[in-house]
């Protein structure tokens, strides 16, 4: 268990739940923010959800 880089919640980076928002957040963590494995599922989901709604660089 490690603390989330954003909210401080304890989480297991090797045991994250699935879901579209979380997967999008994981891609962003790896490719854009460089914090892969350091962000909890709730924060990943928020990041992914916001990117899917508002990121002007994503293609439709």
mmCIF file of the N, C-alpha and C atoms, coordinates in Angstrom:
data_MODEL
# 
_entry.id   MODEL 
# 
loop_
_atom_site.group_PDB 
_atom_site.id 
_atom_site.type_symbol 
_atom_site.label_atom_id 
_atom_site.label_alt_id 
_atom_site.label_comp_id 
_atom_site.label_asym_id 
_atom_site.label_entity_id 
_atom_site.label_seq_id 
_atom_site.pdbx_PDB_ins_code 
_atom_site.Cartn_x 
_atom_site.Cartn_y 
_atom_site.Cartn_z 
_atom_site.occupancy 
_atom_site.B_iso_or_equiv 
_atom_site.pdbx_formal_charge 
_atom_site.auth_seq_id 
_atom_site.auth_comp_id 
_atom_site.auth_asym_id 
_atom_site.auth_atom_id 
_atom_site.pdbx_PDB_model_num 
ATOM 1   N N  . UNK A 1 1  ? 0.840   -1.174 0.000   1.00 0.00 ? 1  UNK A N  1 
ATOM 2   C CA . UNK A 1 1  ? 0.000   0.000  0.000   1.00 0.00 ? 1  UNK A CA 1 
ATOM 3   C C  . UNK A 1 1  ? 0.893   1.247  0.000   1.00 0.00 ? 1  UNK A C  1 
ATOM 4   N N  . UNK A 1 2  ? 0.515   2.193  -0.842  1.00 0.00 ? 2  UNK A N  1 
ATOM 5   C CA . UNK A 1 2  ? 1.242   3.449  -0.917  1.00 0.00 ? 2  UNK A CA 1 
ATOM 6   C C  . UNK A 1 2  ? 0.235   4.602  -0.921  1.00 0.00 ? 2  UNK A C  1 
ATOM 7   N N  . UNK A 1 3  ? 0.672   5.811  -0.553  1.00 0.00 ? 3  UNK A N  1 
ATOM 8   C CA . UNK A 1 3  ? -0.251  6.953  -0.591  1.00 0.00 ? 3  UNK A CA 1 
ATOM 9   C C  . UNK A 1 3  ? -0.375  7.502  -2.018  1.00 0.00 ? 3  UNK A C  1 
ATOM 10  N N  . UNK A 1 4  ? -1.574  7.913  -2.362  1.00 0.00 ? 4  UNK A N  1 
ATOM 11  C CA . UNK A 1 4  ? -1.823  8.543  -3.659  1.00 0.00 ? 4  UNK A CA 1 
ATOM 12  C C  . UNK A 1 4  ? -1.098  9.882  -3.720  1.00 0.00 ? 4  UNK A C  1 
ATOM 13  N N  . UNK A 1 5  ? -0.518  10.151 -4.838  1.00 0.00 ? 5  UNK A N  1 
ATOM 14  C CA . UNK A 1 5  ? 0.229   11.392 -5.049  1.00 0.00 ? 5  UNK A CA 1 
ATOM 15  C C  . UNK A 1 5  ? -0.670  12.634 -4.938  1.00 0.00 ? 5  UNK A C  1 
ATOM 16  N N  . UNK A 1 6  ? -1.956  12.465 -5.226  1.00 0.00 ? 6  UNK A N  1 
ATOM 17  C CA . UNK A 1 6  ? -2.863  13.614 -5.238  1.00 0.00 ? 6  UNK A CA 1 
ATOM 18  C C  . UNK A 1 6  ? -3.675  13.762 -3.962  1.00 0.00 ? 6  UNK A C  1 
ATOM 19  N N  . UNK A 1 7  ? -4.329  12.676 -3.534  1.00 0.00 ? 7  UNK A N  1 
ATOM 20  C CA . UNK A 1 7  ? -5.245  12.796 -2.397  1.00 0.00 ? 7  UNK A CA 1 
ATOM 21  C C  . UNK A 1 7  ? -4.705  12.207 -1.106  1.00 0.00 ? 7  UNK A C  1 
ATOM 22  N N  . UNK A 1 8  ? -3.635  11.419 -1.189  1.00 0.00 ? 8  UNK A N  1 
ATOM 23  C CA . UNK A 1 8  ? -3.033  10.834 -0.001  1.00 0.00 ? 8  UNK A CA 1 
ATOM 24  C C  . UNK A 1 8  ? -3.664  9.541  0.464   1.00 0.00 ? 8  UNK A C  1 
ATOM 25  N N  . UNK A 1 9  ? -4.725  9.081  -0.207  1.00 0.00 ? 9  UNK A N  1 
ATOM 26  C CA . UNK A 1 9  ? -5.379  7.813  0.174   1.00 0.00 ? 9  UNK A CA 1 
ATOM 27  C C  . UNK A 1 9  ? -4.431  6.646  -0.074  1.00 0.00 ? 9  UNK A C  1 
ATOM 28  N N  . UNK A 1 10 ? -4.443  5.680  0.832   1.00 0.00 ? 10 UNK A N  1 
ATOM 29  C CA . UNK A 1 10 ? -3.631  4.476  0.669   1.00 0.00 ? 10 UNK A CA 1 
ATOM 30  C C  . UNK A 1 10 ? -4.266  3.572  -0.391  1.00 0.00 ? 10 UNK A C  1 
ATOM 31  N N  . UNK A 1 11 ? -3.448  3.049  -1.307  1.00 0.00 ? 11 UNK A N  1 
ATOM 32  C CA . UNK A 1 11 ? -3.959  2.139  -2.332  1.00 0.00 ? 11 UNK A CA 1 
ATOM 33  C C  . UNK A 1 11 ? -2.863  1.180  -2.769  1.00 0.00 ? 11 UNK A C  1 
ATOM 34  N N  . UNK A 1 12 ? -3.286  0.087  -3.400  1.00 0.00 ? 12 UNK A N  1 
ATOM 35  C CA . UNK A 1 12 ? -2.366  -0.911 -3.926  1.00 0.00 ? 12 UNK A CA 1 
ATOM 36  C C  . UNK A 1 12 ? -2.265  -0.699 -5.440  1.00 0.00 ? 12 UNK A C  1 
ATOM 37  N N  . UNK A 1 13 ? -1.152  -0.203 -5.945  1.00 0.00 ? 13 UNK A N  1 
ATOM 38  C CA . UNK A 1 13 ? -1.038  0.081  -7.375  1.00 0.00 ? 13 UNK A CA 1 
ATOM 39  C C  . UNK A 1 13 ? -1.110  -1.169 -8.252  1.00 0.00 ? 13 UNK A C  1 
ATOM 40  N N  . UNK A 1 14 ? -0.912  -2.351 -7.664  1.00 0.00 ? 14 UNK A N  1 
ATOM 41  C CA . UNK A 1 14 ? -0.974  -3.601 -8.424  1.00 0.00 ? 14 UNK A CA 1 
ATOM 42  C C  . UNK A 1 14 ? -2.370  -4.212 -8.409  1.00 0.00 ? 14 UNK A C  1 
ATOM 43  N N  . UNK A 1 15 ? -3.330  -3.573 -7.736  1.00 0.00 ? 15 UNK A N  1 
ATOM 44  C CA . UNK A 1 15 ? -4.665  -4.135 -7.609  1.00 0.00 ? 15 UNK A CA 1 
ATOM 45  C C  . UNK A 1 15 ? -5.729  -3.047 -7.808  1.00 0.00 ? 15 UNK A C  1 
ATOM 46  N N  . UNK A 1 16 ? -5.694  -2.388 -8.955  1.00 0.00 ? 16 UNK A N  1 
ATOM 47  C CA . UNK A 1 16 ? -6.670  -1.339 -9.256  1.00 0.00 ? 16 UNK A CA 1 
ATOM 48  C C  . UNK A 1 16 ? -7.883  -1.963 -9.955  1.00 0.00 ? 16 UNK A C  1 
ATOM 49  N N  . UNK A 1 17 ? -9.070  -1.440 -9.684  1.00 0.00 ? 17 UNK A N  1 
ATOM 50  C CA . UNK A 1 17 ? -10.259 -1.947 -10.376 1.00 0.00 ? 17 UNK A CA 1 
ATOM 51  C C  . UNK A 1 17 ? -10.230 -1.541 -11.839 1.00 0.00 ? 17 UNK A C  1 
ATOM 52  N N  . UNK A 1 18 ? -11.051 -2.199 -12.645 1.00 0.00 ? 18 UNK A N  1 
ATOM 53  C CA . UNK A 1 18 ? -11.143 -1.859 -14.061 1.00 0.00 ? 18 UNK A CA 1 
ATOM 54  C C  . UNK A 1 18 ? -12.152 -0.755 -14.288 1.00 0.00 ? 18 UNK A C  1 
ATOM 55  N N  . UNK A 1 19 ? -12.274 -0.342 -15.499 1.00 0.00 ? 19 UNK A N  1 
ATOM 56  C CA . UNK A 1 19 ? -13.241 0.677  -15.877 1.00 0.00 ? 19 UNK A CA 1 
ATOM 57  C C  . UNK A 1 19 ? -12.631 1.615  -16.894 1.00 0.00 ? 19 UNK A C  1 
ATOM 58  N N  . UNK A 1 20 ? -13.471 2.137  -17.761 1.00 0.00 ? 20 UNK A N  1 
ATOM 59  C CA . UNK A 1 20 ? -13.012 3.015  -18.832 1.00 0.00 ? 20 UNK A CA 1 
ATOM 60  C C  . UNK A 1 20 ? -12.309 4.254  -18.303 1.00 0.00 ? 20 UNK A C  1 
ATOM 61  N N  . UNK A 1 21 ? -12.902 4.876  -17.280 1.00 0.00 ? 21 UNK A N  1 
ATOM 62  C CA . UNK A 1 21 ? -12.305 6.103  -16.739 1.00 0.00 ? 21 UNK A CA 1 
ATOM 63  C C  . UNK A 1 21 ? -10.937 5.836  -16.137 1.00 0.00 ? 21 UNK A C  1 
ATOM 64  N N  . UNK A 1 22 ? -10.825 4.730  -15.399 1.00 0.00 ? 22 UNK A N  1 
ATOM 65  C CA . UNK A 1 22 ? -9.550  4.380  -14.766 1.00 0.00 ? 22 UNK A CA 1 
ATOM 66  C C  . UNK A 1 22 ? -8.504  4.054  -15.827 1.00 0.00 ? 22 UNK A C  1 
ATOM 67  N N  . UNK A 1 23 ? -8.900  3.323  -16.861 1.00 0.00 ? 23 UNK A N  1 
ATOM 68  C CA . UNK A 1 23 ? -7.950  3.004  -17.925 1.00 0.00 ? 23 UNK A CA 1 
ATOM 69  C C  . UNK A 1 23 ? -7.474  4.264  -18.642 1.00 0.00 ? 23 UNK A C  1 
ATOM 70  N N  . UNK A 1 24 ? -8.390  5.203  -18.893 1.00 0.00 ? 24 UNK A N  1 
ATOM 71  C CA . UNK A 1 24 ? -7.987  6.467  -19.516 1.00 0.00 ? 24 UNK A CA 1 
ATOM 72  C C  . UNK A 1 24 ? -7.031  7.226  -18.603 1.00 0.00 ? 24 UNK A C  1 
ATOM 73  N N  . UNK A 1 25 ? -7.319  7.230  -17.303 1.00 0.00 ? 25 UNK A N  1 
ATOM 74  C CA . UNK A 1 25 ? -6.435  7.877  -16.342 1.00 0.00 ? 25 UNK A CA 1 
ATOM 75  C C  . UNK A 1 25 ? -5.063  7.231  -16.296 1.00 0.00 ? 25 UNK A C  1 
ATOM 76  N N  . UNK A 1 26 ? -5.025  5.907  -16.421 1.00 0.00 ? 26 UNK A N  1 
ATOM 77  C CA . UNK A 1 26 ? -3.746  5.192  -16.417 1.00 0.00 ? 26 UNK A CA 1 
ATOM 78  C C  . UNK A 1 26 ? -2.920  5.536  -17.656 1.00 0.00 ? 26 UNK A C  1 
ATOM 79  N N  . UNK A 1 27 ? -3.582  5.652  -18.794 1.00 0.00 ? 27 UNK A N  1 
ATOM 80  C CA . UNK A 1 27 ? -2.869  6.045  -20.020 1.00 0.00 ? 27 UNK A CA 1 
ATOM 81  C C  . UNK A 1 27 ? -2.278  7.435  -19.851 1.00 0.00 ? 27 UNK A C  1 
ATOM 82  N N  . UNK A 1 28 ? -3.063  8.355  -19.316 1.00 0.00 ? 28 UNK A N  1 
ATOM 83  C CA . UNK A 1 28 ? -2.562  9.709  -19.082 1.00 0.00 ? 28 UNK A CA 1 
ATOM 84  C C  . UNK A 1 28 ? -1.420  9.715  -18.073 1.00 0.00 ? 28 UNK A C  1 
ATOM 85  N N  . UNK A 1 29 ? -1.533  8.908  -17.032 1.00 0.00 ? 29 UNK A N  1 
ATOM 86  C CA . UNK A 1 29 ? -0.473  8.828  -16.022 1.00 0.00 ? 29 UNK A CA 1 
ATOM 87  C C  . UNK A 1 29 ? 0.837   8.372  -16.659 1.00 0.00 ? 29 UNK A C  1 
ATOM 88  N N  . UNK A 1 30 ? 0.733   7.427  -17.565 1.00 0.00 ? 30 UNK A N  1 
ATOM 89  C CA . UNK A 1 30 ? 1.916   6.874  -18.213 1.00 0.00 ? 30 UNK A CA 1 
ATOM 90  C C  . UNK A 1 30 ? 2.473   7.819  -19.282 1.00 0.00 ? 30 UNK A C  1 
ATOM 91  N N  . UNK A 1 31 ? 1.587   8.350  -20.131 1.00 0.00 ? 31 UNK A N  1 
ATOM 92  C CA . UNK A 1 31 ? 2.045   9.069  -21.318 1.00 0.00 ? 31 UNK A CA 1 
ATOM 93  C C  . UNK A 1 31 ? 2.184   10.580 -21.148 1.00 0.00 ? 31 UNK A C  1 
ATOM 94  N N  . UNK A 1 32 ? 1.404   11.171 -20.246 1.00 0.00 ? 32 UNK A N  1 
ATOM 95  C CA . UNK A 1 32 ? 1.421   12.634 -20.154 1.00 0.00 ? 32 UNK A CA 1 
ATOM 96  C C  . UNK A 1 32 ? 2.001   13.142 -18.841 1.00 0.00 ? 32 UNK A C  1 
ATOM 97  N N  . UNK A 1 33 ? 1.661   12.491 -17.723 1.00 0.00 ? 33 UNK A N  1 
ATOM 98  C CA . UNK A 1 33 ? 2.021   13.052 -16.413 1.00 0.00 ? 33 UNK A CA 1 
ATOM 99  C C  . UNK A 1 33 ? 3.189   12.367 -15.722 1.00 0.00 ? 33 UNK A C  1 
ATOM 100 N N  . UNK A 1 34 ? 3.576   11.183 -16.170 1.00 0.00 ? 34 UNK A N  1 
ATOM 101 C CA . UNK A 1 34 ? 4.717   10.488 -15.585 1.00 0.00 ? 34 UNK A CA 1 
ATOM 102 C C  . UNK A 1 34 ? 4.511   10.057 -14.138 1.00 0.00 ? 34 UNK A C  1 
ATOM 103 N N  . UNK A 1 35 ? 3.253   9.819  -13.747 1.00 0.00 ? 35 UNK A N  1 
ATOM 104 C CA . UNK A 1 35 ? 3.002   9.375  -12.371 1.00 0.00 ? 35 UNK A CA 1 
ATOM 105 C C  . UNK A 1 35 ? 2.296   8.026  -12.319 1.00 0.00 ? 35 UNK A C  1 
ATOM 106 N N  . UNK A 1 36 ? 2.603   7.187  -13.284 1.00 0.00 ? 36 UNK A N  1 
ATOM 107 C CA . UNK A 1 36 ? 2.046   5.831  -13.336 1.00 0.00 ? 36 UNK A CA 1 
ATOM 108 C C  . UNK A 1 36 ? 2.409   5.058  -12.073 1.00 0.00 ? 36 UNK A C  1 
ATOM 109 N N  . UNK A 1 37 ? 1.415   4.444  -11.451 1.00 0.00 ? 37 UNK A N  1 
ATOM 110 C CA . UNK A 1 37 ? 1.633   3.680  -10.229 1.00 0.00 ? 37 UNK A CA 1 
ATOM 111 C C  . UNK A 1 37 ? 1.642   4.516  -8.966  1.00 0.00 ? 37 UNK A C  1 
ATOM 112 N N  . UNK A 1 38 ? 1.402   5.814  -9.089  1.00 0.00 ? 38 UNK A N  1 
ATOM 113 C CA . UNK A 1 38 ? 1.442   6.708  -7.930  1.00 0.00 ? 38 UNK A CA 1 
ATOM 114 C C  . UNK A 1 38 ? 0.103   7.383  -7.648  1.00 0.00 ? 38 UNK A C  1 
ATOM 115 N N  . UNK A 1 39 ? -0.933  7.033  -8.447  1.00 0.00 ? 39 UNK A N  1 
ATOM 116 C CA . UNK A 1 39 ? -2.238  7.679  -8.336  1.00 0.00 ? 39 UNK A CA 1 
ATOM 117 C C  . UNK A 1 39 ? -3.304  6.614  -8.094  1.00 0.00 ? 39 UNK A C  1 
ATOM 118 N N  . UNK A 1 40 ? -4.176  6.860  -7.110  1.00 0.00 ? 40 UNK A N  1 
ATOM 119 C CA . UNK A 1 40 ? -5.223  5.891  -6.746  1.00 0.00 ? 40 UNK A CA 1 
ATOM 120 C C  . UNK A 1 40 ? -6.315  5.823  -7.812  1.00 0.00 ? 40 UNK A C  1 
ATOM 121 N N  . UNK A 1 41 ? -7.158  4.811  -7.706  1.00 0.00 ? 41 UNK A N  1 
ATOM 122 C CA . UNK A 1 41 ? -8.223  4.589  -8.680  1.00 0.00 ? 41 UNK A CA 1 
ATOM 123 C C  . UNK A 1 41 ? -9.189  5.765  -8.752  1.00 0.00 ? 41 UNK A C  1 
ATOM 124 N N  . UNK A 1 42 ? -9.555  6.353  -7.627  1.00 0.00 ? 42 UNK A N  1 
ATOM 125 C CA . UNK A 1 42 ? -10.485 7.481  -7.648  1.00 0.00 ? 42 UNK A CA 1 
ATOM 126 C C  . UNK A 1 42 ? -9.895  8.669  -8.399  1.00 0.00 ? 42 UNK A C  1 
ATOM 127 N N  . UNK A 1 43 ? -8.640  8.969  -8.156  1.00 0.00 ? 43 UNK A N  1 
ATOM 128 C CA . UNK A 1 43 ? -7.997  10.093 -8.843  1.00 0.00 ? 43 UNK A CA 1 
ATOM 129 C C  . UNK A 1 43 ? -7.771  9.775  -10.323 1.00 0.00 ? 43 UNK A C  1 
ATOM 130 N N  . UNK A 1 44 ? -7.418  8.518  -10.635 1.00 0.00 ? 44 UNK A N  1 
ATOM 131 C CA . UNK A 1 44 ? -7.276  8.121  -12.033 1.00 0.00 ? 44 UNK A CA 1 
ATOM 132 C C  . UNK A 1 44 ? -8.600  8.255  -12.766 1.00 0.00 ? 44 UNK A C  1 
ATOM 133 N N  . UNK A 1 45 ? -9.691  7.828  -12.115 1.00 0.00 ? 45 UNK A N  1 
ATOM 134 C CA . UNK A 1 45 ? -11.011 7.913  -12.731 1.00 0.00 ? 45 UNK A CA 1 
ATOM 135 C C  . UNK A 1 45 ? -11.401 9.366  -12.980 1.00 0.00 ? 45 UNK A C  1 
ATOM 136 N N  . UNK A 1 46 ? -11.130 10.225 -12.025 1.00 0.00 ? 46 UNK A N  1 
ATOM 137 C CA . UNK A 1 46 ? -11.443 11.648 -12.203 1.00 0.00 ? 46 UNK A CA 1 
ATOM 138 C C  . UNK A 1 46 ? -10.644 12.231 -13.361 1.00 0.00 ? 46 UNK A C  1 
ATOM 139 N N  . UNK A 1 47 ? -9.370  11.912 -13.405 1.00 0.00 ? 47 UNK A N  1 
ATOM 140 C CA . UNK A 1 47 ? -8.505  12.404 -14.479 1.00 0.00 ? 47 UNK A CA 1 
ATOM 141 C C  . UNK A 1 47 ? -8.982  11.886 -15.830 1.00 0.00 ? 47 UNK A C  1 
ATOM 142 N N  . UNK A 1 48 ? -9.285  10.598 -15.885 1.00 0.00 ? 48 UNK A N  1 
ATOM 143 C CA . UNK A 1 48 ? -9.750  9.998  -17.136 1.00 0.00 ? 48 UNK A CA 1 
ATOM 144 C C  . UNK A 1 48 ? -11.074 10.572 -17.586 1.00 0.00 ? 48 UNK A C  1 
ATOM 145 N N  . UNK A 1 49 ? -11.997 10.741 -16.661 1.00 0.00 ? 49 UNK A N  1 
ATOM 146 C CA . UNK A 1 49 ? -13.319 11.280 -16.976 1.00 0.00 ? 49 UNK A CA 1 
ATOM 147 C C  . UNK A 1 49 ? -13.191 12.711 -17.525 1.00 0.00 ? 49 UNK A C  1 
ATOM 148 N N  . UNK A 1 50 ? -12.394 13.526 -16.855 1.00 0.00 ? 50 UNK A N  1 
ATOM 149 C CA . UNK A 1 50 ? -12.202 14.905 -17.308 1.00 0.00 ? 50 UNK A CA 1 
ATOM 150 C C  . UNK A 1 50 ? -11.545 14.954 -18.688 1.00 0.00 ? 50 UNK A C  1 
ATOM 151 N N  . UNK A 1 51 ? -10.571 14.096 -18.913 1.00 0.00 ? 51 UNK A N  1 
ATOM 152 C CA . UNK A 1 51 ? -9.903  14.075 -20.212 1.00 0.00 ? 51 UNK A CA 1 
ATOM 153 C C  . UNK A 1 51 ? -10.864 13.641 -21.315 1.00 0.00 ? 51 UNK A C  1 
ATOM 154 N N  . UNK A 1 52 ? -11.707 12.656 -21.021 1.00 0.00 ? 52 UNK A N  1 
ATOM 155 C CA . UNK A 1 52 ? -12.658 12.206 -22.031 1.00 0.00 ? 52 UNK A CA 1 
ATOM 156 C C  . UNK A 1 52 ? -13.684 13.288 -22.356 1.00 0.00 ? 52 UNK A C  1 
ATOM 157 N N  . UNK A 1 53 ? -14.008 14.121 -21.391 1.00 0.00 ? 53 UNK A N  1 
ATOM 158 C CA . UNK A 1 53 ? -14.988 15.177 -21.627 1.00 0.00 ? 53 UNK A CA 1 
ATOM 159 C C  . UNK A 1 53 ? -14.385 16.436 -22.232 1.00 0.00 ? 53 UNK A C  1 
ATOM 160 N N  . UNK A 1 54 ? -13.176 16.824 -21.775 1.00 0.00 ? 54 UNK A N  1 
ATOM 161 C CA . UNK A 1 54 ? -12.674 18.152 -22.103 1.00 0.00 ? 54 UNK A CA 1 
ATOM 162 C C  . UNK A 1 54 ? -11.335 18.237 -22.817 1.00 0.00 ? 54 UNK A C  1 
ATOM 163 N N  . UNK A 1 55 ? -10.606 17.152 -22.959 1.00 0.00 ? 55 UNK A N  1 
ATOM 164 C CA . UNK A 1 55 ? -9.264  17.230 -23.548 1.00 0.00 ? 55 UNK A CA 1 
ATOM 165 C C  . UNK A 1 55 ? -9.343  17.566 -25.036 1.00 0.00 ? 55 UNK A C  1 
ATOM 166 N N  . UNK A 1 56 ? -8.856  18.742 -25.419 1.00 0.00 ? 56 UNK A N  1 
ATOM 167 C CA . UNK A 1 56 ? -8.951  19.156 -26.820 1.00 0.00 ? 56 UNK A CA 1 
ATOM 168 C C  . UNK A 1 56 ? -7.997  18.383 -27.738 1.00 0.00 ? 56 UNK A C  1 
ATOM 169 N N  . UNK A 1 57 ? -7.046  17.623 -27.173 1.00 0.00 ? 57 UNK A N  1 
ATOM 170 C CA . UNK A 1 57 ? -6.093  16.898 -28.003 1.00 0.00 ? 57 UNK A CA 1 
ATOM 171 C C  . UNK A 1 57 ? -6.596  15.516 -28.397 1.00 0.00 ? 57 UNK A C  1 
ATOM 172 N N  . UNK A 1 58 ? -7.697  15.057 -27.783 1.00 0.00 ? 58 UNK A N  1 
ATOM 173 C CA . UNK A 1 58 ? -8.207  13.732 -28.146 1.00 0.00 ? 58 UNK A CA 1 
ATOM 174 C C  . UNK A 1 58 ? -8.947  13.838 -29.475 1.00 0.00 ? 58 UNK A C  1 
ATOM 175 N N  . UNK A 1 59 ? -8.942  12.759 -30.215 1.00 0.00 ? 59 UNK A N  1 
ATOM 176 C CA . UNK A 1 59 ? -9.567  12.744 -31.542 1.00 0.00 ? 59 UNK A CA 1 
ATOM 177 C C  . UNK A 1 59 ? -10.893 12.008 -31.465 1.00 0.00 ? 59 UNK A C  1 
ATOM 178 N N  . UNK A 1 60 ? -11.883 12.521 -32.150 1.00 0.00 ? 60 UNK A N  1 
ATOM 179 C CA . UNK A 1 60 ? -13.208 11.876 -32.212 1.00 0.00 ? 60 UNK A CA 1 
ATOM 180 C C  . UNK A 1 60 ? -13.295 10.930 -33.363 1.00 0.00 ? 60 UNK A C  1 
# 
